Amino acid sequence: MTNFIPIFPLGIVVFPGEVLNLHIFEPRYKQLITECFAENKPFGIPAVVGDKVGEYGTLVTITEVKEVYEDGKMDIRTRGEKVFRMLELVKEIPDKLFSGAIVTYPENENRSTTRQMPNIITSIYELHRLLNIDKKFARPDHELSSYDVAHHAGLTLEQELELLQLMREDQRQEYLKRHLQSVIPIVNEMETLKERVKLNGHFRELKSWGL
């Protein structure tokens, strides 16, 4: 299916199912949000990487307008719905301040034939332990998918965008598994290095080797 949607480019990747709070202050996006909320229409958030609007993004719906300020600024809550691929960027729309895009929605397989998620979650907890981070997921561990944990795995913006472009859950899980297998040893070595640096200059009781 192909259709036209208003877009709100941001320097983030939004995943399907993600709850995202936004503070709206630019006139063009105040207009966009006002219209979308009034007409119960979704809008797209394509990821901006290196000042370039990416080809992929996520369609989101406005679930709540938390507050509207006297100057028209707004705090809103949105939810990611599905991934889109941009076919054409429409920079100018008659009588509109915001831009739009003609998009298509790739078929997305959200079920997985693998059993990798428990190991991925364990690895993320280990990463958080090494980084001294305490984060909790919104759902029980056994209900989590790759989209639920992607922001917690230490991916760069570019890597999150790569993950967004994978249209099968087992592919996304494999991507996360390989990333965590790569990054955890590096972080672990950094922790070991920090301990070595802490010891430098302190009196230590060392074992003699008897030479």
Backbone as CSV, one residue per row, in Angstrom:
resi,resn,N_x,N_y,N_z,CA_x,CA_y,CA_z,C_x,C_y,C_z
1,MET,0.843,-1.197,0.000,0.000,0.000,0.000,0.880,1.249,0.000
2,THR,0.490,2.221,-0.818,1.214,3.490,-0.912,0.261,4.623,-0.553
3,ASN,0.747,5.569,0.255,-0.087,6.737,0.547,0.762,7.936,0.920
4,PHE,0.109,9.057,1.077,0.778,10.312,1.430,0.586,10.587,2.913
5,ILE,1.668,10.969,3.594,1.589,11.295,5.019,2.372,12.576,5.304
6,PRO,1.946,13.365,6.292,2.780,14.472,6.764,3.958,13.889,7.535
7,ILE,5.078,14.575,7.516,6.256,14.035,8.207,6.856,15.057,9.159
8,PHE,7.484,14.512,10.187,8.147,15.279,11.247,9.542,14.671,11.408
9,PRO,10.509,15.065,10.557,11.844,14.470,10.641,12.519,14.804,11.972
10,LEU,13.126,13.790,12.583,13.822,13.966,13.856,15.122,13.162,13.852
11,GLY,16.051,13.580,14.658,17.327,12.878,14.765,17.258,11.691,15.703
12,ILE,16.208,10.910,15.594,16.014,9.713,16.403,15.378,8.636,15.530
13,VAL,15.465,7.397,16.008,14.735,6.289,15.396,13.615,5.902,16.347
14,VAL,12.410,5.848,15.824,11.249,5.416,16.600,10.889,4.007,16.143
15,PHE,10.664,3.108,17.094,10.317,1.738,16.751,8.819,1.492,16.938
16,PRO,8.240,0.589,16.161,6.837,0.235,16.366,6.585,-0.209,17.807
17,GLY,5.501,0.286,18.387,5.171,-0.033,19.764,5.770,0.917,20.774
18,GLU,6.717,1.744,20.360,7.389,2.665,21.285,6.491,3.850,21.644
19,VAL,6.488,4.223,22.911,5.791,5.420,23.365,6.801,6.559,23.397
20,LEU,6.488,7.629,22.697,7.412,8.754,22.565,6.725,10.047,22.962
21,ASN,7.312,10.764,23.922,6.817,12.081,24.334,7.568,13.163,23.555
22,LEU,6.831,14.128,23.038,7.436,15.192,22.245,6.983,16.561,22.741
23,HIS,7.922,17.511,22.727,7.596,18.914,23.011,7.590,19.636,21.669
24,ILE,6.458,20.162,21.280,6.286,20.781,19.969,6.362,22.296,20.103
25,PHE,7.305,22.920,19.374,7.469,24.367,19.511,7.625,25.100,18.188
26,GLU,8.028,24.410,17.113,8.154,25.087,15.819,6.778,25.285,15.185
27,PRO,6.524,26.447,14.565,5.211,26.719,13.974,4.745,25.635,13.007
28,ARG,5.642,25.136,12.165,5.218,24.134,11.172,4.752,22.844,11.826
29,TYR,5.393,22.488,12.937,4.998,21.238,13.586,3.837,21.437,14.553
30,LYS,3.663,22.659,15.036,2.440,22.952,15.792,1.237,22.805,14.863
31,GLN,1.386,23.276,13.617,0.322,23.124,12.634,0.083,21.647,12.318
32,LEU,1.146,20.905,12.125,1.037,19.478,11.802,0.298,18.717,12.902
33,ILE,0.739,18.927,14.143,0.147,18.194,15.265,-1.307,18.600,15.476
34,THR,-1.590,19.880,15.370,-2.968,20.350,15.541,-3.899,19.695,14.531
35,GLU,-3.468,19.642,13.271,-4.299,19.038,12.232,-4.438,17.532,12.408
36,CYS,-3.339,16.868,12.690,-3.379,15.405,12.841,-4.245,14.997,14.026
37,PHE,-4.142,15.740,15.119,-4.938,15.395,16.304,-6.420,15.655,16.053
38,ALA,-6.723,16.776,15.417,-8.119,17.126,15.153,-8.779,16.137,14.195
39,GLU,-8.010,15.630,13.233,-8.550,14.730,12.218,-8.241,13.269,12.492
40,ASN,-7.611,13.024,13.655,-7.258,11.650,14.045,-6.427,10.959,12.965
41,LYS,-5.420,11.670,12.477,-4.559,11.141,11.424,-3.153,10.894,11.980
42,PRO,-2.459,9.875,11.506,-1.076,9.642,11.918,-0.125,10.536,11.129
43,PHE,1.117,10.569,11.555,2.160,11.249,10.798,3.430,10.412,10.882
44,GLY,4.390,10.731,10.037,5.604,9.931,9.985,6.795,10.614,10.617
45,ILE,7.642,9.832,11.271,8.908,10.340,11.804,10.046,9.604,11.103
46,PRO,10.580,10.203,10.021,11.771,9.627,9.401,13.008,10.045,10.192
47,ALA,13.963,9.138,10.290,15.180,9.437,11.048,16.110,10.329,10.233
48,VAL,16.645,11.353,10.887,17.621,12.244,10.260,19.014,11.832,10.742
49,VAL,19.866,11.436,9.810,21.226,11.016,10.135,22.196,11.870,9.325
50,GLY,23.064,12.591,10.016,24.028,13.448,9.324,23.375,14.510,8.471
51,ASP,22.329,15.149,8.993,21.599,16.211,8.292,20.875,15.718,7.039
52,LYS,20.702,14.419,6.914,19.992,13.859,5.773,18.782,13.082,6.257
53,VAL,17.625,13.377,5.657,16.405,12.656,6.016,16.485,11.248,5.455
54,GLY,16.385,10.269,6.341,16.526,8.891,5.927,15.350,8.382,5.114
55,GLU,15.585,7.273,4.425,14.563,6.664,3.575,13.506,5.944,4.407
56,TYR,13.900,5.517,5.618,12.988,4.756,6.466,12.595,5.558,7.706
57,GLY,11.414,5.259,8.203,10.921,5.891,9.421,9.748,5.101,9.964
58,THR,9.076,5.673,10.945,7.956,4.989,11.585,6.729,5.886,11.616
59,LEU,5.607,5.310,11.236,4.321,6.006,11.331,3.895,6.020,12.792
60,VAL,3.474,7.178,13.286,3.063,7.284,14.691,1.677,7.906,14.789
61,THR,0.997,7.576,15.869,-0.296,8.190,16.161,-0.182,9.010,17.437
62,ILE,-0.960,10.063,17.527,-0.996,10.888,18.737,-1.982,10.255,19.706
63,THR,-1.500,9.812,20.839,-2.380,9.185,21.819,-2.903,10.178,22.845
64,GLU,-2.180,11.291,23.027,-2.619,12.267,24.031,-1.908,13.600,23.820
65,VAL,-2.660,14.682,23.929,-2.060,16.018,24.020,-2.019,16.354,25.508
66,LYS,-0.834,16.288,26.082,-0.695,16.445,27.532,-0.943,17.877,27.977
67,GLU,-0.423,18.818,27.208,-0.578,20.226,27.611,-0.405,21.130,26.400
68,VAL,-1.197,22.178,26.353,-1.067,23.221,25.332,-0.783,24.530,26.061
69,TYR,0.332,25.167,25.720,0.750,26.389,26.396,0.139,27.623,25.716
70,GLU,0.226,28.740,26.384,-0.382,29.974,25.872,0.192,30.380,24.520
71,ASP,1.452,30.086,24.273,2.080,30.455,23.005,1.881,29.399,21.929
72,GLY,1.073,28.379,22.214,0.775,27.352,21.217,1.680,26.146,21.257
73,LYS,2.726,26.193,22.068,3.595,25.026,22.208,2.807,23.897,22.871
74,MET,3.214,22.668,22.591,2.467,21.519,23.094,3.388,20.419,23.595
75,ASP,2.894,19.683,24.571,3.511,18.432,24.986,2.554,17.325,24.589
76,ILE,3.055,16.392,23.773,2.183,15.326,23.292,2.807,13.961,23.551
77,ARG,1.960,12.955,23.523,2.410,11.573,23.650,2.014,10.835,22.377
78,THR,2.957,10.099,21.811,2.702,9.368,20.576,3.072,7.895,20.743
79,ARG,2.610,7.098,19.787,2.944,5.675,19.786,3.348,5.264,18.371
80,GLY,4.484,4.553,18.264,4.929,4.040,16.979,4.031,2.919,16.498
81,GLU,3.656,2.959,15.221,2.730,1.968,14.676,3.407,0.989,13.718
82,LYS,3.977,1.493,12.619,4.596,0.592,11.649,5.670,1.322,10.852
83,VAL,6.566,0.540,10.285,7.700,1.078,9.538,7.243,1.460,8.127
84,PHE,7.739,2.608,7.663,7.484,2.997,6.278,8.804,3.217,5.541
85,ARG,8.709,3.117,4.232,9.834,3.456,3.362,9.400,4.620,2.487
86,MET,10.197,5.675,2.479,9.840,6.880,1.741,10.165,6.714,0.258
87,LEU,9.161,6.919,-0.579,9.354,6.852,-2.025,9.656,8.220,-2.611
88,GLU,9.039,9.245,-2.032,9.243,10.609,-2.535,9.011,11.614,-1.417
89,LEU,9.954,12.511,-1.246,9.822,13.594,-0.273,9.104,14.761,-0.927
90,VAL,8.034,15.234,-0.302,7.270,16.376,-0.819,7.549,17.555,0.112
91,LYS,8.449,18.431,-0.310,8.898,19.503,0.573,7.866,20.609,0.742
92,GLU,7.076,20.864,-0.288,6.104,21.956,-0.226,4.695,21.420,-0.473
93,ILE,3.788,21.750,0.471,2.382,21.368,0.365,1.574,22.657,0.402
94,PRO,0.643,22.845,-0.519,-0.146,24.090,-0.537,-0.811,24.370,0.807
95,ASP,-0.631,25.599,1.296,-1.247,26.077,2.539,-0.738,25.372,3.788
96,LYS,0.376,24.645,3.657,0.935,23.955,4.823,2.355,24.442,5.081
97,LEU,2.727,24.488,6.349,4.090,24.858,6.715,5.007,23.643,6.748
98,PHE,4.417,22.465,6.927,5.210,21.242,7.075,5.341,20.509,5.737
99,SER,6.234,19.531,5.721,6.461,18.717,4.527,5.718,17.393,4.642
100,GLY,5.753,16.628,3.560,5.116,15.323,3.556,5.919,14.344,2.736
101,ALA,5.396,13.145,2.592,6.095,12.130,1.814,5.101,11.109,1.285
102,ILE,5.446,10.571,0.130,4.720,9.418,-0.396,5.479,8.186,0.082
103,VAL,4.793,7.306,0.783,5.469,6.177,1.434,4.775,4.860,1.105
104,THR,5.525,3.797,1.339,4.973,2.455,1.278,5.336,1.747,2.569
105,TYR,4.604,0.692,2.897,4.808,-0.010,4.165,5.275,-1.441,3.887
106,PRO,6.567,-1.701,4.059,7.085,-3.046,3.791,6.426,-4.083,4.707
107,GLU,6.243,-5.280,4.186,5.705,-6.357,5.003,6.682,-6.672,6.121
108,ASN,6.181,-6.704,7.348,7.040,-6.846,8.524,6.630,-8.095,9.304
109,GLU,7.544,-9.044,9.398,7.284,-10.282,10.129,7.717,-10.106,11.582
110,ASN,6.735,-10.027,12.483,7.037,-9.758,13.888,7.211,-11.011,14.726
111,ARG,6.915,-12.168,14.154,7.130,-13.411,14.881,8.528,-13.937,14.594
112,SER,9.062,-14.695,15.515,10.408,-15.233,15.343,10.394,-16.746,15.520
113,THR,11.184,-17.410,14.692,11.326,-18.865,14.813,12.511,-19.231,15.699
114,THR,13.220,-18.227,16.194,14.390,-18.479,17.045,14.038,-18.246,18.513
115,ARG,14.928,-18.677,19.379,14.757,-18.481,20.824,15.917,-17.655,21.382
116,GLN,16.228,-16.568,20.688,17.394,-15.773,21.057,17.088,-14.685,22.081
117,MET,15.823,-14.293,22.213,15.511,-13.153,23.069,15.971,-13.324,24.523
118,PRO,15.801,-14.503,25.157,16.286,-14.619,26.547,17.775,-14.307,26.676
119,ASN,18.593,-14.781,25.729,20.030,-14.509,25.776,20.323,-13.040,25.489
120,ILE,19.549,-12.433,24.591,19.729,-11.013,24.286,19.419,-10.171,25.519
121,ILE,18.329,-10.501,26.196,17.945,-9.752,27.391,18.987,-9.906,28.485
122,THR,19.492,-11.123,28.660,20.554,-11.360,29.652,21.784,-10.523,29.322
123,SER,22.131,-10.445,28.041,23.299,-9.658,27.626,23.080,-8.168,27.865
124,ILE,21.857,-7.700,27.637,21.569,-6.279,27.887,21.679,-5.958,29.372
125,TYR,21.180,-6.858,30.219,21.333,-6.658,31.662,22.818,-6.630,32.051
126,GLU,23.611,-7.483,31.418,25.045,-7.504,31.699,25.699,-6.205,31.247
127,LEU,25.303,-5.705,30.087,25.823,-4.426,29.602,25.478,-3.307,30.573
128,HIS,24.237,-3.291,31.048,23.813,-2.264,31.996,24.584,-2.365,33.306
129,ARG,24.870,-3.595,33.736,25.631,-3.785,34.973,27.034,-3.200,34.821
130,LEU,27.659,-3.471,33.684,29.011,-2.959,33.441,29.030,-1.438,33.369
131,LEU,27.953,-0.865,32.842,27.865,0.593,32.694,27.259,1.266,33.923
132,ASN,26.916,0.456,34.924,26.298,0.967,36.159,24.999,1.715,35.842
133,ILE,24.181,1.083,34.996,22.892,1.646,34.596,21.778,0.771,35.149
134,ASP,20.742,1.399,35.662,19.585,0.664,36.164,18.360,1.076,35.354
135,LYS,17.987,0.238,34.389,16.832,0.532,33.546,15.881,-0.659,33.589
136,LYS,14.603,-0.360,33.556,13.594,-1.409,33.574,12.765,-1.341,32.298
137,PHE,12.363,-2.500,31.824,11.527,-2.572,30.640,10.066,-2.419,31.029
138,ALA,9.276,-1.976,30.054,7.867,-1.694,30.332,7.030,-2.960,30.453
139,ARG,7.573,-4.074,29.972,6.825,-5.335,30.003,7.693,-6.444,30.589
140,PRO,7.087,-7.558,31.000,7.883,-8.687,31.510,8.863,-9.191,30.451
141,ASP,9.973,-9.730,30.904,11.026,-10.154,29.988,10.526,-11.116,28.912
142,HIS,9.664,-12.037,29.279,9.233,-13.062,28.320,8.312,-12.500,27.233
143,GLU,7.853,-11.268,27.379,6.994,-10.643,26.373,7.751,-9.685,25.463
144,LEU,9.039,-9.498,25.699,9.803,-8.490,24.977,10.188,-8.956,23.579
145,SER,10.226,-7.987,22.651,10.687,-8.239,21.286,11.909,-7.366,21.011
146,SER,12.451,-7.508,19.826,13.630,-6.716,19.465,13.344,-5.221,19.529
147,TYR,12.147,-4.805,19.102,11.801,-3.391,19.146,11.773,-2.858,20.588
148,ASP,11.354,-3.695,21.532,11.244,-3.254,22.927,12.604,-2.973,23.559
149,VAL,13.633,-3.684,23.111,14.940,-3.589,23.785,15.980,-2.835,22.972
150,ALA,15.656,-2.465,21.728,16.662,-1.888,20.834,17.318,-0.634,21.397
151,HIS,16.527,0.242,22.032,17.093,1.481,22.580,17.961,1.216,23.807
152,HIS,17.907,0.013,24.355,18.645,-0.307,25.584,19.949,-1.052,25.313
153,ALA,20.258,-1.302,24.040,21.390,-2.176,23.701,22.658,-1.419,23.337
154,GLY,22.638,-0.096,23.449,23.843,0.676,23.159,24.127,0.844,21.680
155,LEU,23.085,0.819,20.851,23.266,1.017,19.418,23.467,2.496,19.095
156,THR,24.236,2.781,18.069,24.322,4.144,17.557,23.046,4.457,16.769
157,LEU,22.854,5.724,16.426,21.696,6.107,15.619,21.721,5.373,14.279
158,GLU,22.901,5.268,13.682,23.023,4.579,12.404,22.655,3.105,12.542
159,GLN,23.067,2.486,13.649,22.744,1.080,13.870,21.254,0.883,14.134
160,GLU,20.649,1.809,14.864,19.204,1.714,15.090,18.443,1.818,13.772
161,LEU,18.926,2.668,12.872,18.281,2.804,11.568,18.453,1.523,10.752
162,GLU,19.619,0.894,10.855,19.831,-0.391,10.179,18.859,-1.440,10.718
163,LEU,18.673,-1.449,12.032,17.746,-2.392,12.644,16.321,-2.144,12.167
164,LEU,15.948,-0.867,12.037,14.598,-0.520,11.605,14.308,-1.054,10.209
165,GLN,15.346,-1.175,9.398,15.172,-1.615,8.013,15.097,-3.135,7.870
166,LEU,15.311,-3.869,8.956,15.188,-5.325,8.920,13.726,-5.695,9.130
167,MET,13.172,-6.442,8.213,11.730,-6.687,8.216,11.339,-8.063,8.755
168,ARG,12.258,-8.724,9.447,11.927,-9.991,10.100,12.467,-9.980,11.521
169,GLU,11.669,-10.473,12.452,12.058,-10.451,13.858,13.319,-11.270,14.109
170,ASP,13.470,-12.415,13.447,14.676,-13.210,13.685,15.926,-12.493,13.168
171,GLN,15.788,-11.693,12.099,16.917,-10.892,11.618,17.293,-9.814,12.632
172,ARG,16.287,-9.195,13.203,16.554,-8.138,14.190,17.214,-8.722,15.435
173,GLN,16.748,-9.884,15.856,17.351,-10.522,17.024,18.798,-10.923,16.756
174,GLU,19.064,-11.421,15.564,20.442,-11.784,15.205,21.332,-10.539,15.192
175,TYR,20.804,-9.424,14.702,21.559,-8.166,14.679,21.917,-7.741,16.104
176,LEU,20.935,-7.780,17.008,21.186,-7.400,18.401,22.167,-8.343,19.066
177,LYS,22.025,-9.636,18.807,22.927,-10.623,19.412,24.374,-10.349,19.019
178,ARG,24.606,-10.123,17.728,25.973,-9.879,17.253,26.524,-8.570,17.800
179,HIS,25.673,-7.559,17.867,26.121,-6.279,18.436,26.553,-6.442,19.885
180,LEU,25.748,-7.112,20.685,26.055,-7.286,22.099,27.285,-8.161,22.297
181,GLN,27.442,-9.177,21.467,28.637,-10.024,21.543,29.894,-9.220,21.232
182,SER,29.739,-8.191,20.429,30.877,-7.353,20.067,31.182,-6.302,21.124
183,VAL,30.131,-5.664,21.651,30.348,-4.504,22.516,30.648,-4.877,23.966
184,ILE,30.064,-5.953,24.482,30.245,-6.295,25.898,31.714,-6.560,26.250
185,PRO,32.484,-7.341,25.444,33.904,-7.513,25.772,34.677,-6.198,25.802
186,ILE,34.307,-5.256,24.929,34.983,-3.957,24.904,34.697,-3.187,26.191
187,VAL,33.419,-3.156,26.593,33.038,-2.454,27.818,33.667,-3.130,29.021
188,ASN,33.714,-4.455,29.012,34.309,-5.202,30.118,35.792,-4.874,30.249
189,GLU,36.476,-4.765,29.115,37.889,-4.409,29.129,38.084,-2.983,29.639
190,MET,37.152,-2.097,29.309,37.232,-0.727,29.814,37.100,-0.701,31.329
191,GLU,36.211,-1.547,31.869,36.055,-1.619,33.315,37.327,-2.124,33.970
192,THR,37.958,-3.125,33.340,39.221,-3.648,33.861,40.293,-2.576,33.826
193,LEU,40.319,-1.794,32.741,41.286,-0.712,32.615,41.060,0.350,33.686
194,LYS,39.804,0.668,33.965,39.495,1.649,35.005,40.023,1.190,36.352
195,GLU,39.876,-0.099,36.646,40.378,-0.631,37.914,41.893,-0.537,37.981
196,ARG,42.561,-0.791,36.856,44.021,-0.677,36.827,44.470,0.759,37.070
197,VAL,43.755,1.693,36.454,44.092,3.104,36.626,43.890,3.531,38.077
198,LYS,42.828,3.027,38.711,42.562,3.361,40.112,43.688,2.897,41.020
199,LEU,44.298,1.758,40.682,45.370,1.205,41.507,46.678,1.960,41.325
200,ASN,46.855,2.613,40.200,48.104,3.303,39.905,48.390,4.391,40.930
201,GLY,49.579,4.313,41.550,49.974,5.319,42.527,49.594,4.968,43.949
202,HIS,48.873,3.856,44.166,48.490,3.462,45.510,49.435,2.379,46.030
203,PHE,49.572,2.301,47.357,50.360,1.246,47.972,49.624,-0.074,47.797
204,ARG,50.318,-1.066,47.282,49.704,-2.353,47.062,50.579,-3.449,47.657
205,GLU,49.939,-4.479,48.142,50.650,-5.642,48.652,50.790,-6.642,47.513
206,LEU,52.019,-6.806,47.019,52.238,-7.656,45.865,52.946,-8.935,46.261
207,LYS,52.603,-10.010,45.567,53.194,-11.303,45.828,54.571,-11.386,45.189
208,SER,55.546,-11.871,45.972,56.892,-12.059,45.434,56.946,-13.346,44.611
209,TRP,57.684,-13.292,43.498,57.816,-14.466,42.636,59.055,-15.281,42.988
210,GLY,59.791,-14.843,44.018,60.917,-15.643,44.528,62.129,-15.715,43.638
211,LEU,62.326,-14.708,42.789,63.512,-14.707,41.928,64.673,-14.009,42.603
